[in-house]
Structure formats: structure tokens, C-alpha cells
Amino acid sequence: MTEHLSRRDLDFLLYEWLDTLELPRRERFAEHSRETFDGLLDLSEDMATKLFAPHNKKSDQTDPAIGPDGKVVLIPEIGQALSAFGEAGLIAASFDEELGGMALPNTVSRASTTIFQAANAATTSYAFLTVGNANLLAKYGTPEQIDTWVRPMLEGRYFGTMCLSEPQAGSSLADITTKAAPAEDGTYRITGTKMWISGGDHELTENIVHLVLAKAPGGGPGVKGISLFIVPKFLPDGTRNDVALVGLNHKMGNRGTTNTLLNFGDGSFSVPADAGSASGAVGYLVGELHRGLFYMFNMMNEARIGVGFLATALGHAGFQKSLEYAKVRTQGRPVDAKGADVAPVPIIEHPDVMRMMLAQKSYVEGALALGLYCARLLDEEQTAPDAADRDRAHLLLEVLTPIAKSWPSQWCLAANDLAIQVHGGYGYTTEFDVEQFYRDNRLNLIHEGAHGIHGLDLLGRKVIMDGGKGFAVLAEAVSATVERARAAGPSAAAYADQLAASLARLGEVTAAVWAPGDPALALANATAYLEATGHIVVAWLWLDQFLAADGPDEKYAGDFYAGKRAATKYFFTYELPKTATALDLLASLDRTTMDTDPAWL
């Protein structure tokens, strides 16, 4: 059976590159070791193979539906897989032991997550939306809220969602109209409509815990008036809350995850109200009034990195399928072969097919390195002994988050496209899996902030934050790898010089776009900046992997390490040079998109 995700690559990244075994020396992770980490990954592989992967295609071909009783109907395998996932304690894996968790490092927990995502992206999404919800409430909720909502989620009895977007307001949260009115009992009554809510309704668990952004009285305009509320499907006493499923959105991919339009407080379900209280769904305030977006960013940033991992997992799954196919599918002969008796060769022996395989490998393994590096930064931010190291990790993670979301979403989708191409006509049929991986992955450029929004975030906020400290901390990290590489031999030194030149050019361009003092002009081509910076960051991580995969020891002569070095060479030869065009465009302060009248199109 084809691997969904290379375990050998995970082991390399965790143990040979990211030095994950240093973490058990810290108090939080003291109960862990290579044995417990490997045990989690072994369990994840086993469950993903036996319970998640087998129904991936079935759930794609069987859309969620609303039954005659108004309840959502899903194939039973989804519930069976998720029930086993919860019973194994995997929802709680990275949480504190006092909450029933395993206190695993984020780095290892994310590696486990990605195994499941590669096996079945849609089914896995229910669990990992729940993890993000529980993380937010564990951080900002009251002890009572944690006991009432977080503990059942970590046990797998409840699932969670995030309810931000509305039909008229997707990423523009300042324009939401959902309202929260205070009730006499200290709760709030929520009224409004939320759109695109993944996992918004189902019968998989006893309850669904919605985290809802709404505007409460007394707040300022726009996002300043937004508060955050827990709005469960069922109240603690078992009463049905006034949260109504209006409809299901039927999607291009990820079909096994319900995607819903929800009404809050439309009177579909009668909720007992105190005298003088407004009608609506019962909501419980999280934290302080009018700080809802601040709290929600905790879950949003986690979800953004999670989307990057999801894109990576789907890219990996397609790569593994196309690699297996390219090695066994015979067709064509070498261009220099002579004679009619020359047999067809496996297509991977043709240079253009090898180009497509190297491109996929460089994208998906580069993306996995990026995601796990970010997870390692989170572990540093939370547990590093030195405060300065914690602060540095926090700042670098802030800068990398828009890249960790957007780069895998763009380039692992490109990998899925290449996986279809490698399969030829077979790749375009539903009998082969790669077309589904492409459809499943196409969403990731859109949700949790569309691609262009993350360009605005990176160039408009992250690299210039604190007087340019954001860019400085990134440049410092890249430069440290460059210096190590310059002392590591001629190949590494050549890559180091190329990367250093790209980084220097990026610094010049960053200064140039802001020099006129015109934010609209500076940000007009922010997407080009995001894509160029993303390629430079991934080149950096490939060079860092190269340093861990090269050396005089005999072990580095093996195929795995040779593959790492080949992928690095490919990325520096084919991909990093692409950034020059984008950086030249940015430096020119081009106004084409600003000066074009919509009437001309």
C-alpha cells in the first residue's frame, strides 16, 4: 500500500533536523522520550490506514445531506473513525495532563495530525477544528467554561467550530451584523446568520460548541465592537439552543466535512427566557466584552497554520501516489535509444517526468519542513528556558504564519496538479485518487483568509512591526543558516551565496516599497511579495535540511539523503530564481492594478 505521508521524512525532520529530542529535557515534556513520540506516530499511522483512509473516496462520493427529520446524514465510517480517534485521546494530545491531555510537544502533535490529514482530510477536519476551539477556551475561558465545554471536547464527546463569516461578510469581519444582547441571567442572546461554517451541524457527537463573533452594545465601530461567545447546540441542561441549520453548502472538495449556513436566534427552537431578556440563542461571553477578535485570533492563527498543514498533507498524498505510478508505468523509450527492440521504460526515467517529481518533492517536503518549523517555534515560545528565546520565537512565528498558511496552499496545490499530469489521462478520472486530492486542496487558498489577505498581512504588518523587527528576526534566522552553510563545503556554500543575495534583495525591496510613504501603493502588489518571500523562506529551510542531510559519514550515501540533496538542488536551480522577477516588479512600484478602471475589463 502506498504511504500517505513519508514516515522516513517525518523521522528525519523531527529527530535529525529539528532536534525534537531536546524537548523532553524541559519540565513540561519531561515524561516524554523518543519512545513515546514514536508510539504516537505508530498509532497515528495504524489508525489513519485502517480507519480514515478506507472511506476517503466514499465520503467524497457521498455528499452530506439533510434527512427528512432535519438532521445531517453522513456515511457511518466518519463517525466510527472519529469515535476511535477521541477514545485514543488524540484530540487532547497536546493539552496539559490536568485536562486529560498527554502534554505532547506541538511539533510531535502536528506530525501526528498531518498523518491523519494525508489519509482523509475531510474526516480529520472535525477533530482539529475542535482542537483549535478547545485551545482558545483553555487559554481565555473561565474554570467553569473549561469544565463545561473544553473537557467534553477533549474527550471527543463534543466537537467545536469557529463562526466568523456571514453571507455579506467573508474576511471583512468589521462588517458582520450578528448581534449579542445582554440577558438578565448574565448570558447573552445571539441573533444573526453565519456562513461557511465547517462542521456546523452533524450527529457525530452529543453537542457542538460554536465560538461566535458578534457585536454587543457599547462597542466601537468595526472590529472594536466585536465580542466572542460560546453558543452551544445544546445548553448544559440538555435544552436545544436556538441554533438552526438553514442549509448545507455543496463543495468542490472536502465533501465529507459538512459546511453550513446557520441561523442563530431565528425562533426555530424555543429557548426559555427570563422576564425582560431578549429572544435569541443563548451565548456565554468569553473573556471581556469587545475583545472578541483578539481572542479569536488565537484560534485563527492556529487554524491558518493548520490549513498549511492540510495543504501539505494533500500535496504529500498526491506525490506518493504519483511516485508509485511513475515507477511502475512503462511508456516511451529514451530519446537516445536506438533499435526497434528497445523496451519501454518506467516513465520516471524520462527527464520531464523527473522534473515534475522533483518539483512535487521540493514543494511538499519543503512545506512540511515549514509547518513543523513553525510548530517547533510554538514549543520554543511556550517552554524555552530563556525569556529572550521565547520572545524571539514568538516574533518569528508571527512573521512566518501568513507564509505557513499561504505557501503550502499555493505550491502543494501545484504539486497535486503535477501528480495528475504524471498520471496522464488516468489522473483525470475518478478511478485514481489524485484528482480528488486536487479538489480537496483547492479550498486552502481561500479559507482562513484568502491568499491576497495574507500578502497584505505579511507586507503591511508583519515585516514592519516594531520598527522592522519582524523582518530583522527573519533575516537573522536565514543568515545564521547561510553562515553555517558557507563553512560546510562547496555545494552548501554556493547555495548560501545564492540565498544571501535573494535575502539582501528582499530587504532592499521591502524598504523601497515603503519609501514613498503611500500604503496603497506599497501594498498594491503584496501578493507578489508574499510569494517571493515564501520561496526565499522555503529555500532557507531546504538549505537547512541540506546541512542535516550531507556529511562525510557513510550514512549520508543512502538514497534518502541523496534525495534531500537533489530536492535542494532542484529548488535552488528552478524555483529560487523565480523570485527575481517578482522582486523587480515590487521595486518598480508598478501601478497597473491601481490605475486600471473596472469599466475597461
Buried (B, 14 or more C-beta within 10 A) or exposed (E): EEBBBBBEBBBBBBBBBBEBEEBBEBEBBEEBEEEBBBEBBEBBBEBBBEBBBEBBBEBBEBBBEBEEEEEBBBBEBBBEBBBBBBEBBBBBBBBEEEBBBBBBBBBBBBBBBBBBBBBBBBBBBBBBBBBBBBBBBBEBBEEEBBEBBBBBBBBBBBBBBBBBBBEEBBBEBEEBEBBBBBBEEEBBBBBBBBBBBBBBBBEBBBBBBBBBBBBBEEBEEBBEBBBBBBBBBBBEEEEBBBBBBBEBBEBEBBBBBBBBBBBBBBEBBEBEBEEEBBBBBBBBBBBEBBBBBBBBEBBBBBBBBBBBBBBBBBBBBBBBBBBEBBEEBEEEBEEEEEEEEEEEBBBBBBEEBBEBBBBBBBBBBBBBBBBBBBBBBBBBBBBBEEEEEBEBBBBBBBBBBBBBBBBBBBBBBBBBBBBBBBBEEBBEEEEBBBBBBBBBBBBBBBBBBBBBBBBBBBBBEBBBBEEBBBBBBBBEBBBEBBEBBBEBBEBBBBBBEBBBEBBEBBBEBBEBBBEEEEEEBBBBBBBBBBBBBBBBBBBBBBBBBBBBBBEEEEEBEEEBBEBBBBBBBBBBEEBBEEBEEBBBBBBEBBEEEEEEEEEEE
